[in-house]
């Protein structure tokens, strides 16, 4: 099985002290954070923060290197995220362990989180952790197939597009099927979904417009137990439909005391012009 991988590089996060000038803190010499964690949307993750030295002053967790969005704070007047709770390890000293648990995570929660130790005045940051990158896994949305906006003639080429959005990780597999036979020659591209940590995939295939043909797009992803799919019926976009009507006629005669039986089957082909709404017998 081949997977499409987005042309995306995830570098290690290295920020200069200038990133934190607004709070005048030093950078991560005495704070340890887990470099990265991952979880599934709707699930729970734990992010570690350990201080090497005990000192007065509160600890706060922020999202983003500008340190403007607080998700947890020891200061009661700060508005912490209700989904975040401090959960220190039992075997570590509580005064130096500021591990947090983040519940019911969503794709929008993906990003980098910083553990910050403030000085005793509660307003001046003493040290800033090196950051924990949170990745949130999510299944692809059910795929949708789009085709030509105008009707097409029978036996002409038709290009169909299949799209699924808001998934992570970016590796995904797309296959096309026509009446249960796998099609080759599709072109697929994975890209960032509106600049977020989520991804989207679009796959195109060209087929010949035939009556009673169904084309199916199947999406496979690491978080799916089985592929999800969408089916497009070519009948819905062709200008004409070929209908076959038949009559059966039995002819008998007595010829010189011999019974002669002749079976005649007559086919009448009717071409239904769906664009004009009337039929022609051919």
Secondary structure, DSSP 8 states (H G I E B T S, - for coil): ---B--S---------GGGGGGGT-EESSSEEE-SEEEEETTS-EEE-EEESS--SS-EEEEETTTT-EEEEESSTTS---TTEEE---TTS-GGGB--EEE-S--GGG-EEEEEEEE-TTSSSEEEE---EEEEEEB-----EEE--SS-B-TTSEEEEEEEEEEEBSS-EEEEEEETTEEE---EEEEEESTTSS-EEEEEEEEEE--TT-EEEEEEEETT-SS-EEEEEEGGGTBSEEEEEEEEEEEEEEEETTEEEEEEEEEEEEEEEETTTTEEEE-
